[in-house]
Amino acid sequence: MNEWLQNKLSHKNYSLAETYMQDNGHFTPQYDFLVTKHNVRMIDYVLNMEDLETQFASLMKAFGLNLKMAGKMNAARTSGGTHLEPQHLNQQTVNEIQHVFAHDFELSPNYKTTPWQKEA
């Protein structure tokens, strides 16, 4: 897994459009969908997967909407899918992830408490 991820994330020029088209956009930083090149934020709210249900409920309440999430969102982990976790990543892979997705982590208020935190 580490070798595969490092291969996918390294040697990419993320300023080129063709890079975004590779792998059906699965390795495109989410920041690029949320903020323009001129640092204009195009969205008002970012909800984190770690606390999605609670954050979604708070957002709906703030707007006076009576909407709730429908069931489980991550079927892969509940149906015998992957058993890979952040602790299975080696330091080189973590460094590459932190480099490519640095702006994504800045958007998350939980950055300092995630397994992606840089070691001191």
Backbone as ProteinMPNN parsed JSONL, in Angstrom:
{"seq_chain_A": "MNEWLQNKLSHKNYSLAETYMQDNGHFTPQYDFLVTKHNVRMIDYVLNMEDLETQFASLMKAFGLNLKMAGKMNAARTSGGTHLEPQHLNQQTVNEIQHVFAHDFELSPNYKTTPWQKEA", "coords_chain_A": {"N_chain_A": [[0.824, -1.187, 0.0], [1.91, 1.267, 0.827], [3.941, 1.723, -1.112], [2.368, 1.852, -3.428], [0.707, 4.122, -2.908], [2.684, 6.128, -2.644], [3.693, 6.138, -5.239], [1.431, 7.017, -6.662], [1.141, 9.612, -5.661], [3.543, 11.001, -5.958], [5.732, 12.89, -8.094], [3.898, 14.383, -9.58], [2.445, 17.04, -11.362], [0.573, 19.286, -10.076], [-0.431, 21.603, -11.089], [-1.167, 21.257, -13.65], [-3.85, 20.528, -15.851], [-4.208, 17.938, -16.859], [-3.241, 16.295, -14.851], [-5.266, 16.269, -12.968], [-7.137, 14.751, -14.247], [-6.131, 12.22, -14.282], [-6.475, 8.993, -12.848], [-9.207, 9.317, -12.474], [-9.607, 11.648, -11.039], [-9.326, 11.023, -8.341], [-7.147, 11.591, -6.707], [-7.043, 14.266, -6.469], [-6.554, 17.178, -4.646], [-8.939, 18.187, -2.229], [-9.17, 20.826, -1.581], [-8.762, 22.186, -3.962], [-11.235, 22.086, -5.154], [-12.661, 23.73, -3.578], [-11.554, 26.264, -3.21], [-10.574, 29.051, -5.135], [-7.961, 29.817, -7.576], [-7.183, 32.323, -6.833], [-7.41, 32.432, -4.156], [-10.058, 32.656, -3.242], [-12.626, 31.614, -1.327], [-15.024, 29.295, -2.185], [-17.094, 28.055, -0.95], [-19.158, 27.826, 1.993], [-19.24, 26.122, 4.197], [-17.487, 23.395, 5.602], [-17.699, 20.089, 6.276], [-16.54, 17.572, 8.459], [-15.574, 14.181, 8.042], [-15.03, 12.672, 10.331], [-16.791, 13.54, 12.26], [-19.224, 13.767, 11.032], [-22.06, 13.278, 11.157], [-22.934, 14.673, 13.478], [-22.049, 17.299, 12.886], [-23.471, 17.8, 10.525], [-26.117, 17.703, 11.487], [-26.068, 19.953, 13.192], [-25.638, 22.0, 11.315], [-27.976, 21.83, 9.75], [-29.869, 22.468, 11.701], [-29.107, 25.116, 12.253], [-29.963, 26.37, 9.95], [-32.622, 25.978, 10.121], [-33.707, 23.657, 9.033], [-35.344, 20.563, 8.695], [-33.787, 18.084, 8.32], [-32.19, 14.915, 8.146], [-29.341, 12.74, 8.27], [-29.06, 9.779, 6.313], [-28.543, 6.811, 7.593], [-25.55, 4.687, 7.622], [-22.468, 5.931, 6.315], [-20.002, 4.994, 5.419], [-19.645, 2.311, 3.928], [-17.666, 0.481, 3.178], [-16.002, -0.063, 5.375], [-17.738, -1.273, 7.123], [-18.65, -3.544, 5.928], [-16.842, -5.651, 5.816], [-14.749, -4.711, 4.301], [-11.805, -2.943, 3.664], [-9.006, -3.274, 5.886], [-7.082, -1.54, 6.388], [-5.426, 1.042, 8.035], [-4.531, 4.376, 9.224], [-2.183, 3.953, 10.777], [-0.818, 2.025, 9.393], [0.619, 3.254, 7.467], [3.799, 4.261, 6.285], [6.445, 6.568, 7.3], [7.418, 7.974, 5.064], [5.279, 7.819, 3.247], [3.303, 9.184, 4.709], [4.527, 11.709, 4.809], [4.435, 12.397, 2.075], [1.669, 12.485, 1.63], [1.001, 14.561, 3.385], [2.32, 16.639, 2.1], [1.141, 16.813, -0.538], [-1.563, 17.18, 0.093], [-1.664, 19.395, 1.766], [-3.118, 21.856, 1.932], [-5.7, 20.87, 2.214], [-5.636, 19.762, 4.788], [-5.327, 22.096, 6.254], [-7.864, 23.173, 6.099], [-9.28, 21.677, 7.88], [-10.464, 21.678, 11.148], [-9.712, 19.721, 12.889], [-7.142, 18.99, 12.398], [-4.757, 18.898, 14.014], [-5.291, 16.806, 15.728], [-5.432, 14.518, 14.3], [-4.296, 11.384, 12.777], [-2.501, 12.301, 10.92], [-0.884, 14.231, 11.833], [2.144, 15.991, 11.938], [5.169, 14.666, 13.135], [7.004, 15.759, 15.98]], "CA_chain_A": [[0.0, 0.0, 0.0], [2.775, 2.448, 0.883], [4.575, 1.907, -2.412], [1.326, 2.256, -4.376], [0.338, 5.51, -2.614], [3.806, 7.009, -2.979], [3.729, 6.217, -6.695], [0.301, 7.833, -7.11], [1.234, 10.987, -5.185], [4.796, 11.668, -6.293], [6.035, 13.243, -9.481], [2.715, 14.926, -10.252], [2.403, 18.496, -11.455], [-0.822, 19.575, -9.79], [-0.883, 22.813, -11.778], [-1.615, 20.854, -14.983], [-5.197, 19.951, -15.88], [-4.16, 16.496, -17.104], [-3.009, 15.619, -13.575], [-6.563, 16.095, -12.323], [-7.894, 13.741, -14.968], [-5.561, 10.904, -14.001], [-7.139, 8.257, -11.758], [-10.567, 9.857, -12.341], [-9.613, 12.738, -10.075], [-9.34, 10.542, -6.96], [-6.037, 12.137, -5.93], [-7.122, 15.721, -6.533], [-6.813, 17.764, -3.337], [-10.282, 18.751, -2.099], [-8.989, 22.279, -1.545], [-8.887, 22.711, -5.32], [-12.655, 22.19, -5.471], [-13.279, 24.647, -2.625], [-10.921, 27.578, -3.219], [-10.066, 29.39, -6.46], [-6.529, 30.131, -7.642], [-6.97, 33.634, -6.22], [-7.721, 32.239, -2.734], [-11.447, 32.98, -2.925], [-13.308, 30.405, -0.865], [-16.277, 29.217, -2.921], [-18.09, 27.378, -0.122], [-19.244, 28.403, 3.334], [-19.134, 25.127, 5.261], [-16.799, 22.133, 5.357], [-18.007, 19.134, 7.333], [-15.51, 16.54, 8.552], [-16.081, 12.807, 8.12], [-14.882, 12.155, 11.684], [-17.937, 13.959, 13.073], [-20.148, 14.222, 10.001], [-23.464, 13.26, 11.576], [-23.158, 15.766, 14.424], [-21.882, 18.575, 12.186], [-24.592, 17.936, 9.596], [-27.297, 18.039, 12.297], [-25.914, 21.349, 13.633], [-25.814, 22.875, 10.161], [-29.395, 21.821, 9.398], [-30.561, 23.213, 12.762], [-28.782, 26.529, 12.069], [-30.761, 26.876, 8.839], [-34.02, 25.658, 10.355], [-34.129, 22.573, 8.139], [-35.593, 19.31, 9.396], [-33.182, 17.031, 7.513], [-31.269, 14.05, 8.864], [-28.56, 11.846, 7.41], [-29.652, 8.449, 6.182], [-27.719, 5.64, 7.874], [-24.088, 4.644, 7.552], [-21.891, 6.535, 5.123], [-18.794, 4.313, 4.985], [-19.99, 0.892, 3.827], [-16.468, -0.346, 3.012], [-15.483, -0.484, 6.675], [-18.727, -2.052, 7.855], [-19.015, -4.757, 5.198], [-15.686, -6.507, 5.626], [-13.863, -4.125, 3.297], [-10.405, -2.78, 4.015], [-8.579, -3.218, 7.287], [-5.951, -0.638, 6.421], [-5.632, 2.21, 8.882], [-3.393, 5.303, 9.142], [-0.956, 3.433, 11.398], [-0.141, 1.154, 8.435], [1.393, 4.088, 6.554], [5.131, 4.583, 6.789], [6.678, 8.013, 7.393], [7.557, 8.543, 3.722], [3.929, 7.968, 2.698], [2.663, 10.271, 5.459], [5.126, 12.969, 4.347], [3.916, 12.68, 0.731], [0.265, 12.871, 1.813], [0.994, 15.894, 3.994], [2.765, 17.604, 1.099], [0.162, 16.959, -1.618], [-2.863, 17.612, 0.608], [-1.42, 20.365, 2.842], [-4.236, 22.808, 2.041], [-6.865, 20.135, 2.731], [-5.49, 19.665, 6.237], [-5.538, 23.432, 6.815], [-9.304, 23.4, 6.17], [-9.87, 20.847, 8.929], [-10.13, 22.107, 12.511], [-9.208, 18.563, 13.623], [-5.834, 18.632, 11.851], [-3.759, 18.601, 15.04], [-5.638, 15.599, 16.472], [-5.55, 13.393, 13.373], [-3.052, 10.609, 12.61], [-1.64, 12.944, 9.927], [-0.079, 15.268, 12.492], [3.587, 15.825, 11.764], [5.866, 14.378, 14.379], [7.908, 16.83, 16.414]], "C_chain_A": [[0.869, 1.252, 0.0], [3.413, 2.744, -0.465], [3.564, 2.419, -3.441], [0.946, 3.721, -4.165], [1.455, 6.478, -2.984], [3.914, 7.192, -4.483], [2.616, 7.13, -7.218], [0.499, 9.314, -6.785], [2.5, 11.722, -5.614], [4.883, 11.957, -7.783], [4.807, 13.719, -10.255], [2.837, 16.45, -10.271], [0.941, 18.894, -11.298], [-1.304, 20.895, -10.382], [-1.378, 22.498, -13.185], [-2.981, 20.18, -14.915], [-5.154, 18.44, -16.064], [-3.92, 15.698, -15.825], [-4.333, 15.336, -12.879], [-7.374, 14.989, -12.982], [-7.359, 12.326, -14.723], [-6.29, 10.273, -12.819], [-8.527, 8.805, -11.457], [-10.669, 10.928, -11.261], [-9.546, 12.315, -8.62], [-8.212, 11.099, -6.109], [-5.972, 13.652, -6.024], [-7.387, 16.259, -5.133], [-8.196, 18.424, -3.3], [-10.245, 20.277, -2.077], [-9.201, 22.888, -2.931], [-10.337, 22.81, -5.786], [-13.326, 23.294, -4.644], [-12.772, 26.076, -2.709], [-10.355, 27.836, -4.616], [-8.572, 29.68, -6.409], [-6.204, 31.461, -6.963], [-7.38, 33.633, -4.748], [-9.103, 32.74, -2.332], [-12.131, 31.673, -2.547], [-14.7, 30.376, -1.478], [-17.382, 28.519, -2.139], [-18.067, 28.005, 1.269], [-18.969, 27.399, 4.44], [-18.394, 23.886, 4.774], [-17.091, 21.24, 6.549], [-16.971, 18.019, 7.293], [-16.124, 15.166, 8.74], [-16.035, 12.267, 9.547], [-16.087, 12.458, 12.564], [-19.069, 14.428, 12.164], [-21.589, 14.304, 10.48], [-23.792, 14.419, 12.509], [-23.066, 17.127, 13.732], [-23.024, 18.833, 11.21], [-25.856, 18.35, 10.352], [-27.238, 19.494, 12.765], [-26.145, 22.327, 12.49], [-27.285, 22.955, 9.761], [-30.209, 22.611, 10.427], [-30.342, 24.711, 12.595], [-29.607, 27.157, 10.955], [-32.239, 26.548, 8.971], [-34.561, 24.579, 9.446], [-34.271, 21.276, 8.932], [-35.109, 18.134, 8.53], [-32.213, 16.236, 8.37], [-30.522, 13.185, 7.863], [-29.193, 10.465, 7.419], [-28.602, 7.368, 6.407], [-26.232, 5.817, 7.747], [-23.581, 5.217, 6.233], [-20.703, 5.742, 4.577], [-19.016, 2.808, 4.967], [-18.76, -0.004, 3.731], [-15.949, -0.868, 4.342], [-16.473, -1.365, 7.429], [-19.068, -3.363, 7.166], [-17.809, -5.651, 4.916], [-14.723, -6.0, 4.577], [-12.432, -4.058, 3.807], [-10.163, -2.798, 5.525], [-7.38, -2.299, 7.429], [-6.318, 0.619, 7.184], [-4.421, 3.129, 8.757], [-2.104, 4.762, 9.751], [-0.191, 2.471, 10.479], [0.703, 1.944, 7.425], [2.779, 4.346, 7.139], [5.35, 6.088, 6.709], [6.815, 8.663, 6.024], [6.187, 8.766, 3.083], [3.2, 9.109, 3.388], [3.206, 11.616, 4.994], [4.581, 13.365, 2.978], [2.458, 13.14, 0.807], [0.191, 14.285, 2.387], [1.404, 16.965, 2.999], [1.671, 17.87, 0.061], [-1.149, 17.565, -1.107], [-2.746, 18.634, 1.739], [-2.593, 21.331, 3.025], [-5.503, 22.127, 2.557], [-6.808, 20.064, 4.254], [-5.706, 21.014, 6.919], [-7.025, 23.747, 6.963], [-9.96, 22.672, 7.336], [-9.475, 21.347, 10.312], [-9.572, 20.965, 13.343], [-7.801, 18.174, 13.203], [-4.845, 18.186, 12.924], [-4.068, 17.327, 15.811], [-5.762, 14.381, 15.575], [-4.254, 12.606, 13.319], [-2.086, 11.253, 11.628], [-0.738, 13.985, 10.554], [1.403, 14.971, 12.298], [4.23, 15.589, 13.13], [6.847, 15.47, 14.699], [9.352, 16.42, 16.292]], "O_chain_A": [[0.598, 2.195, -0.743], [3.424, 3.892, -0.91], [3.872, 3.313, -4.229], [0.87, 4.483, -5.128], [1.199, 7.53, -3.571], [4.2, 8.294, -4.952], [2.848, 7.931, -8.125], [0.072, 10.178, -7.552], [2.519, 12.953, -5.629], [4.198, 11.346, -8.604], [4.698, 13.479, -11.458], [3.282, 17.06, -9.298], [0.167, 18.85, -12.254], [-2.463, 21.268, -10.197], [-1.946, 23.365, -13.848], [-3.237, 19.362, -14.031], [-5.976, 17.727, -15.488], [-4.349, 14.548, -15.725], [-4.502, 14.28, -12.268], [-8.21, 14.36, -12.332], [-8.074, 11.348, -14.939], [-6.676, 10.976, -11.885], [-8.975, 8.764, -10.311], [-11.72, 11.086, -10.64], [-9.694, 13.157, -7.734], [-8.316, 11.08, -4.883], [-4.95, 14.252, -5.693], [-8.35, 15.841, -4.491], [-8.575, 19.135, -4.231], [-11.193, 20.933, -2.509], [-9.756, 23.979, -3.055], [-10.631, 23.551, -6.724], [-14.426, 23.738, -4.971], [-13.479, 27.006, -2.322], [-9.734, 26.956, -5.212], [-7.987, 29.776, -5.331], [-5.062, 31.69, -6.564], [-7.66, 34.682, -4.166], [-9.296, 33.196, -1.205], [-12.205, 30.742, -3.349], [-15.473, 31.32, -1.314], [-18.504, 28.408, -2.632], [-17.085, 28.63, 1.668], [-18.51, 27.781, 5.516], [-18.643, 23.392, 3.675], [-16.776, 21.583, 7.688], [-16.573, 17.573, 6.216], [-17.076, 15.0, 9.503], [-16.903, 11.487, 9.938], [-16.373, 11.72, 13.507], [-19.786, 15.374, 12.491], [-22.267, 15.301, 10.231], [-24.82, 15.076, 12.344], [-23.901, 18.003, 13.961], [-23.492, 19.965, 11.087], [-26.582, 19.241, 9.911], [-28.251, 20.193, 12.737], [-26.778, 23.366, 12.677], [-27.785, 24.04, 9.463], [-31.131, 23.34, 10.062], [-31.273, 25.498, 12.77], [-29.918, 28.347, 11.009], [-33.023, 26.801, 8.055], [-35.748, 24.58, 9.118], [-33.409, 20.94, 9.744], [-35.901, 17.309, 8.075], [-31.506, 16.792, 9.21], [-31.001, 12.93, 6.758], [-29.786, 10.042, 8.412], [-27.846, 7.047, 5.491], [-25.712, 6.933, 7.76], [-24.183, 5.016, 5.178], [-20.424, 5.813, 3.38], [-18.614, 2.109, 5.896], [-18.813, -1.153, 4.169], [-15.5, -2.011, 4.42], [-16.065, -2.134, 8.299], [-19.719, -4.217, 7.768], [-17.764, -6.331, 3.891], [-13.955, -6.781, 4.015], [-11.917, -5.045, 4.331], [-11.011, -2.39, 6.318], [-6.732, -2.279, 8.475], [-7.394, 1.186, 6.994], [-3.386, 2.711, 8.238], [-1.021, 5.096, 9.269], [0.961, 2.139, 10.758], [1.422, 1.351, 6.62], [2.92, 4.615, 8.332], [4.54, 6.806, 6.122], [6.37, 9.796, 5.838], [5.963, 9.796, 2.447], [2.548, 9.917, 2.727], [2.441, 12.562, 4.802], [4.296, 14.54, 2.742], [2.067, 14.082, 0.119], [-0.598, 15.107, 1.921], [0.891, 18.084, 3.046], [1.316, 19.023, -0.188], [-1.772, 18.371, -1.798], [-3.639, 18.727, 2.581], [-3.012, 21.591, 4.154], [-6.294, 22.75, 3.264], [-7.815, 20.281, 4.929], [-6.212, 21.068, 8.04], [-7.409, 24.505, 7.854], [-11.073, 23.012, 7.736], [-8.287, 21.434, 10.624], [-9.007, 21.21, 14.409], [-7.31, 17.123, 13.615], [-4.161, 17.179, 12.742], [-3.186, 16.806, 16.493], [-6.159, 13.313, 16.041], [-3.216, 13.095, 13.763], [-0.95, 10.796, 11.509], [0.098, 14.568, 9.863], [1.851, 13.838, 12.474], [3.883, 16.222, 14.127], [7.457, 16.05, 13.8], [10.246, 17.202, 16.615]]}, "name": "protein", "num_of_chains": 1, "seq": "MNEWLQNKLSHKNYSLAETYMQDNGHFTPQYDFLVTKHNVRMIDYVLNMEDLETQFASLMKAFGLNLKMAGKMNAARTSGGTHLEPQHLNQQTVNEIQHVFAHDFELSPNYKTTPWQKEA"}
